[in-house]
Amino acid sequence: MKLIIAIIKPFKLDEVREALTELGVQGLTVTEVKGYGRQKGHTEIYRGAEYAVSFLPKLKIEVVVDSANADRVVEAIAAAAKSGQIGDGKIFVVNVEQAVRIRTGETDAEAL
């Protein structure tokens, strides 16, 4: 099993969710986060004063999938989240040793 963590722009969430649903992904977790990469934030003007916004709003999507489907899921997320602009995000893939569905006690692939 693989844990896929994607950091994306907030307005791309619906497109990513639809792409994952088409692949049969049944569940995911979404968290509002803030951060920066090469983008390094930006400046804004508020009531005539300019100030730097160092951390930009992003969404973190986490989904656990069978190892055989991981590449397809990563490709789907990358295609759906891409805007072609700086700050589109990153995708990380991590091995998962065990999963347990609390309600039924099912483990590993059956728990997904």
N, C-alpha and C positions, 0 to 999 in steps of 0.2 A: 504494500500500500504506500501511497505517496500523499504528503500534505503539500498542497499547492497554495502559496501565499502570493497574492497579487496586490500591488499598490497602484491604484488607478485614479484618474480624475473623476470627481463625483458625477459629472453629467454623463459619463459613459456606463453607469451602473446598469441601466435597463438593457442596453445592448449586450453587455457581458452576461447578464442573467438569462436573456433569451438564447444566446449562443450555448450556454451551459445546459439549459433545459432541452434544447434540440439534441444534445449529446446524451441525454438521459441522466444527467446529474440531478439527484433528488434533493440535495440539501447543501446550503452554504451558510457561512457566517459573514456578516458585513459589520465593520467597525469604522466609525469616523475617526480619522487620525490627522495629524499635522506633521509636516516635515518638509525637507528640501533636498535637492541633489544638485546637479549642475545648474539648475535654474537659479539657485541662490536667492530666492524670494524676489520681491519687487518693492517699489515705493508707491505710496498712495498719498493723496492730499485730502485732509479732513479739516474742515473749518479754516481753510487757508494755510494750514501748517502741513509740511511734508514729513512723512515718517516712513520708516522701513518696516516691511512685513517680512520677517525672516522665515516663518513657518507657514506653508501654504496648506489649505485644506485638501485632504486626499481621502480615499476610502481604501480600507484593507479588506480584501476578500480572502477567506480561508475555506478550502474545500479538500476533503480527503477522498481519493479515488483509488480504484484498483490500479496496480502498477502498469498493467497492459493498456489502460486508457489515459495514462498521464500525459503522454506526448500530444494526443489529440486535444485534451483539455487545455494544455498550455497554448497550443496553436490557436484554439478558439478564443481564448482570453486575449491573446496578443492581437489577433485580427479585429476583435470587437472593440478593444480599448484604444486602438491606434487612432490618433488624430493627425499625426505627422508633425506635431509641434513639440517643442522641448517640454519636458515634464509629463510625458505620457505615462511614465511609471516603470515598475520593475515586476518581474515574476521570479519567485524562488520555489524550488522543489526540494522537499525534505523527506527522508525515509521515515515511515511510521512503523514501529515495532508491533504495536497492539492497539486494537480498538474494541470497546465494549459498549453495547447498548444497555443502558442502565435498567430500563423497564423489563427487558426479556432475558438479559444475561448473554445474548448472542455475542460472539466475538469475531474479530477480524473482518473478512469480506462480508459475512452475514450481517454484521453490525452496521454496515454502510447503507 
